[in-house]
Amino acid sequence: MKVKIRLLFVINLLAAFILFGGLSAHAGDVRGVTSNTVLIGICSDLTGPSATELEAATAGLKLYFRQSNDKGGINGRKIKLKIGDDRHSIPTSIAVFKKLVFRDEVMAIWGPSSTGAGVALFPIINKYKVPTLITSCSDKLALKFSRYTFGHQASYVDQTQILYDFLMNDLKPSNLRLGIVYPDSEYGKIGLKTARKRADFYGVNIIAQEVLSYGTVDATTQVLGLKRAKVNYVIVKALVSTVIPLLKGAKKFGYSPVFLLDWVTCHEATVKIAKDAAKNCYGVHNYSSWHEKSLGMEKIHNTVLKYFEKPKRYHYSNLHSLGWVTGMVVTEGIDKAGRDLNAETFIDALETLDNFDTGGLCGNVTYTSTRHKAGRYGKMYKADIEKEKFVPITDWIEPLSKR
């Protein structure tokens, strides 16, 4: 009997030790943070319709953290990335996001790749308190304030306003016949709505609008619609994969309007693939490309050449700078949070960024406790067919008026 009592006592003691020992072992745990690592998730399109654009951004983020880790990390912690391919699909983005949070237990996430996915994930981000540096330039996400979402520079609204400002005040068309091409998506709807508002602001009319869906390989219908309406300036909201058939189609039918692109298609690949069909393209972008000179770009050059024999195709993209700048911002937040790092202290630290200098890679970054949009700066570019790239024709600028 005594043996049974003693055995029961030992079993109970062992159970208590396991229970309370286990609780105490996890009591101080923080999602995605250990004594020597910080887990950051990437929810990006690696194989879907926007992979051309986001491959470069993902590479920039990875490169920044690689060189940071090789220098010893941040406050004794190294960044460990968990990467998920959302294929620019809303259901896939939600699945990837949940995996990163619940299975991989990351502290923060960069992504998802599309505006629609960002809108769909907004309540999930807030419910589970996941600091998220959104990829989309949608004001629906950047200005719809949440403690857990952070935007970057000029939104789609800002970009469209900058394009109109450039059109009306720099190009100064004497006989403006304006059209817009956009996809039937959240991104496209924002573009159409903003284009109409800015047209009203300047007292001009959009006389033709054409839908260019993701996956389109023949834009004959859209080109002929614009040509019949005698449109001579076109605001374009598209992906690189869909703007190419639009530009090539225009050339095929002897149609040569001025195309005004936002940051998605103001991309080196547009000029390289479309070639002289892109000769009338202007674009706005939030980030500098490899070919520009600045202290920030010099650091990128040095780092790329340290790890690669020569630059890869994606290093030349403006979006590579987006990834690098995101790495800079995340690192600054982690550094400011110190050893007492968790999702909340990370956010508190980001909210102290005031004119954070990116070395000219984009406009300075400012976050506050009531505004998580970094800024409204963009830069205008012109396609250079011989050099196969977009070259800057302005410095960093903001829309000329308030919304």
N, C-alpha and C positions, 0 to 999 in steps of 0.2 A: 504493500500500500504506500509506504514511504517512498519507495522507488518510483512508483507511478506519479506521486505528488511532485517529487523532485523533477521527474522527466517533464511533467506538465508545466512546472515552473520554468524550466530551462527553455521549453518550446515557446511559452508565452513571452519570456524575456527576449528570446531570439526574434520572435515576431515583432515585438515592440521595437527592438533595435533596428530591424529592417524597415519597419514603417516610419519611425521617427527619424532614423538615420537617413532614410531615403528622402523624407520631407526636408530635412535640414540640408541635405546635399543639393536639393533643387530650389531651396527657398531663395537663394541669391541669384539664381539663373536669370539671364536676360536673353530674350529671343535674338538669335543671330550674333551674340557677343560672347566671347570667351576671354580668358586672360591674354591670349596671344593672336586671336583672329576676330575679324568682323565679316559676317556673311552679307553680301549684297547680291540681289537678284536682278537678272536682265530678262525682260519679257519683250522680245523683239522679233521682227519678221526676218528670218534668215533664208527662207526658201519660197516665200510667197510673192505677190505682185509688187511689193515695195522693198524687196530684198536688195535691189540695186542701191537704193538710197540708204537703207539701214545697216547694210553690211559695213559701210564706212564708219557710221556712228558707233556701232558696236566695237569695231576695231580700235577706234580712238579711245574709248572708255577702257578697254582691256589693256591697251598700251600704257595709258597713264598709270593704272594701278600696278602694272608690271614693273615699271621703273620706280614707283613709289615703294613697292615691296622690296626691290633690290637695294634700296637705300635704308632698309630697316623697318619700313612700315610707319604707322602713325601711333605715337605714344606707346610703342612696344607691341602694337597689333598690326598684323598684315591682313590685307583684303583678300578674301576668298570669294570668287564669283560662282554663282549658280545660274546657268543660262537655259532659257526655254524659248523655243521657236513657236511664235503665235500665228505665223503665216498670214498676218493682216486679217484675221478672222475673229469676229467677236466671240463666238463660242469657244474657240481654241484659246483666245486671250484669257478668258475667264478661267478655263481649266489650268492653263500655265500659271496664272497668277495665284490660284489657290494652291497649286502644288508647291510653288516657291514659298508661300506663307506657312502652310500646314505640314508639309513633308520636309522641306529643306530648312524651314524656320529662319528665313533671312530677316535681317533687321530692317532693310529698306529695299526698294525696287526702283529700277529705271525702266519705264515703259508705261503702258503697252504701245504697240506700233501704230494704232489707228485712233482717230477721234471717236468713232463709234464705240470702240472697246473701252476707251477712257470714260465715256459717259456711262456705259453699262456697269463699269467697275466702281464708279464713284461711291455708291453706298457701301460697297464691300470694303473699300479702302478705309472709309470712316468707321465702319462697324468694328473692324479688327485693328484699327489704329496703326496702319502701315505707312510710314513715310514714303511717298512716291514722287519721284521726279518724272513728270509726264513727258512723253515724247511729242505728243500732239501740240500744235500751236493754237488750239481752240481756246477762245475766251470763255467758252462754257465751262472749261476746267480751270483756266488760269484766274479768272475773275470771280467765279462762283466760289467764294472763299471757303476753304476747308483747312483745318490745322495740318492735315496730312498730305496735301498735294502742293507741289511747287512747279511753277512754269518757268520758261526761260525768256528769251527776248521777244521781238515783235510777233504778235499773234497773227492769225490769218486776217483778222480785221485790220490790224496795223499795216500788214504787208499790202493789202489791197488799197488802203488809203495812201500809202507811200507810192504805189504804182500810179494811182490817179494823180497825185501831186506832181510826179515826174512827167506824166503825160500832158497835163494841162499847163504846167509852168516851165518845163524844159523843152519838150518836143513841140508844144504849142501848135497843134494841127489847125489848119485854116478851114478844113472841111471834114470835121470828125464824124465818122460813121462807126459807131462802137458796137462790138459784139462780145459775147462771153461764151466760153466753152467750159463745162464742168461735169463731174461725175454725179450720178444719182446716189449720193452717200451723205453722211453727216458733214464731212469735209466740203463736199460740193454745195450743199445747201447753205452752209455758212458763207461760202464764197459768193454765191448768187445773191443772197440777202445783202451782204456788205457792198457788193458791186452796185446794186440798185440804190442803196442809201448814198453812196459816194457820188453816183451819177446825179442824184437829186441835189446834193450839196453843191456841185459845180454847175447845175442847171443844164445838164446834157441828157440825152436819151440813149438807152441800150436798144438798138433796133433789131438785134437778132441774138438768140441764145440757142445753143446746141448741147445736148447731153452726150458725153463721151464716157462710156462705162469702162470700169476696170476690165482688163482682158481684151479690149478692142484691138484688132490687128489691121483693120481697114477703116479709115476715117473718111471715105469718099462721101458718104451722106452728109457728114458735118461740114466738110470743106465746101461742097456744092451749095449747101444751105447758106453759109457765110458769103460765098461768092455771089450768089443770086441777090442777096441783100446789099451787095456792094460795100460790105464792111471793110474798113481800112485799118482798124486797130482792134486787136482781140485780147481780152483778158482771159488767161488760160489757167484753169485749175485742173491738174491732171497728175499722173505718175509719169516717170521717165518712159516706162514701157508703153504708155498710151499717147504721150505727146509726140513720140517719134513718127507713128503713122499719120498724125495730124500734119506735122511739118512736111513730111515726104509727100503726103497727098496734095498739099497746097502747091508744092513745086511741080508735081505731075500735071496739075490742071492749070498751070501758069498763073497761079494766084499768089500774090506777094504782099499781104498786109504786114503791119508791125505786130509782133506777138509780145505780150507782156506777161511774164511768168512769175509765179511765186517761188518760195524756197524749195519746194519739192522737185520742180523741174529746172530750176536755175542750177544745173548740175553738169559737171564736165562731160558725163556720158551723153547728155543731150546733144552737145556739139560734136563729139567724136563719132556718134552713130548717125546723126542726121546730116552732118557735114554742111554743105552750102545751103541746104534747106533751112538751116538755122540762122542764116545771115541776118534776118530781120528781128532777131530775138533780143529783148532786154529782160532782165530779171532782178528780183530783190532777194537778198539772203540775209540771215541773221548772223552768219559766221564766216570768217575769212577762209580762203583756200590756200593750199600749199604754195602757190605762186606769189602770194603777197608778202610784203616785208613788215615785220613787227617783232618785238621781243618775244612775244608768245609763239609766233611761228618759227622763230629761230630755235626755240627750245624743242618744238616738235621735230624740226629737221634733224637736230642733233640726236634726239632720242630714236627716231626712225633709223637713222644711219648707224646707230650703235647696235641695234638688234637685227637689222636687215642689210643684206649686201647692197641693195638698191630699193627705192620706194616701190611698193606695190601699187596696183591700180587704184585701190580705195584710199590710199594716203593723199591723193591729190584732191579729193572731194572736200567741199566746205563742211559736209556733215561729219567728216573725220574730226574736224575742229569742235563740232558739237559734242562728240563723245569725250574728247579731251577736256573741254571746259566743264562738262558734267563731272568728270573725275576730279578736277580742281575744286569744284564747289563741294562735292561730297567729302573730299579730304579736309577741306577747311572746316566743315561742320564737325567732323569726327575729332579733328585736332582741338577745336575750341571746346568741345564737350569734355575733353580730358579722359582720365581713367574711369570716371563715373559715367560710362557711355551706355545709353539705351535709346529707344525710339524717341522718347520725350526730350531727353537732354540734347539729342541730335537736332531735333526741331528747334528747340530753344536757341541752340548755337547758330543754326542757319538764319534765324530771325534777327541776328545781330550783324549780318553782312551788310555793310554800308559802302556803296561804290567800290565793291571788291574788284580789283584790277585784274583782268585776264590777259594783260600784255598785248591788247589790240586784237585779240581773236574774236571779240564781240564787244558790244557795249558793256560798261561796268554793271555789275550785279548788285542789286539791293533788294533785300527781303525785310519785312517788318512783321510784327505780331498780327497785323490786320491786312497785309498784302503780300501774297506769295507769287506775284508775277515779277520777274527779274528786271524787266525794262521794256521799252518800245522801240529799240534801235534796230534798223536794218541798213543795208548798203545796196546801192544800185550797181548793176553789172550790164555789160554788153557782150554779146557773143563775138568771139574773134575766131573766124573760120580757119585762118592760116595756123594759128597757135593751138587750135582745137580746145579752147577753154573760154570761160567767161572772165572778162577783165573788169576790175572795179572802175567806175566812173564818178563815184561820189565817196565821201567819207561816211562814218556812221551818222545816220539821220533819223529823226522821228517824224511821224505824221505832222503836217503843218498846223493842224488845229485839233482841238479836243473832240471827243466823240459827240 
